[in-house]
Amino acid sequence: MYYNIWFVILARPSDDQWNTLIDLIAMDKEILHGQFLAPGGVQRTHQKWEDIAAIVNSVPGATVTKDGEQWRLAWVGLRSRARTSLRNMSAYRNGTGGGPDVDVAGLAISKLYKRVLGLTGITAAVGSRCP
């Protein structure tokens, strides 16, 4: 069976979909941290992701439609890209020899990434700086 892989790769969630996803995740500690708070967590989080998918897919101007598992993977990828962006910026600032500002160097962090890092914290991205 032939799948049009380029459509899957090029289809990106709209800014409103990302913002809605982040708003919904921010309200739920189990989803945000990926840790179960009570017995039955696997089934509960699966249902929560399906509920989140229904809400995010119904955003006006939605560019993609995904199920709960696909939105969970989208969140994991977004969180990873935000942390990588922060690590790159931190490594650039800690480098020797000066150079242009991070904005000029193209390493500035987007507003979306700043929101994600505000929720998840920066320790996972740059470490705790403890010896």
Salt bridges, closest charged atoms under 4 A:
ASP23 OD1 - ARG115 NH2 2.42
ASP28 OD2 - LYS48 NZ 3.07
GLU30 OE2 - ARG44 NH2 2.66
GLU30 OE1 - LYS48 NZ 2.82
GLU69 OE2 - ARG72 NH2 2.74
